[in-house]
């Protein structure tokens, strides 16, 4: 998936290759249109969230400070808000994170979209808008299945294509960072692609990007249920189209063996 410093580079969904229509994502097509799901109301404290819910944190400052710990005197880095898809000024994507921990003193530990997978940092709650999210995804690599939950209810389960043995889909906990609508729905990316916070643990670069992983549609349904990609997760086109209307950025994605 090609996002990294240059942003998602296609219908961005992943590190898939351009070898052939069964091999995985080709060179990401340019001109993909970023989509932004609507935002919900302000959230109550994390401890009062219903079962199955998570918190998404969207930056509300132009430069968000990321701290190594709540006691740090200064941020170890800052990230721009919004960030630019493909470094194009007209494709601005809000900085959204998945909250891993909420402290009563105003600090949040959030999952970061950087290497190594699973990296976290601390942000000031006053710098972000918190939104409760009832949705989450679970991808079972062994079963080649994706399950979508709303609260504790399963609202979809279906077959997916995952990474080949030499370019496996990395297990771990991630979140949706960007949603792209492809101008041409007939590529390996299908009609929509969600870019995740995940990165390939085998590839360090893909088509000039940072080898990010995504969840997207397909142009050959016969590959669903197989291990054929460069790390991305391909799913049913009709279903990802439906999900694109309801899954907000920051939605958790758990990939398990």
Buried (B, 14 or more C-beta within 10 A) or exposed (E): BBBBEBBBBBBBBBBBBBEEBEBBBBBBBEEBEBBBBEBBEEBEEBEEBEEBBBBBBBBEBEEBBBBEEBEEEEBEEEBEBBBBBBEEEEBBBBBBBBBBEBEEEEBBBBBBBBBEBBBBBBBBBEBBBBBBBBBBBBBBBEBBBBBBBBEEEEBBBBBBBBBBEEBBBBBBBBBBBBBBBBEEBEBBBBBBBBBBBBBBBBBEEBBEBBBBBBBBBBBBBEBBBBBBBBBBBBBBBEBBBBBBEBBBBBBBBBBEE
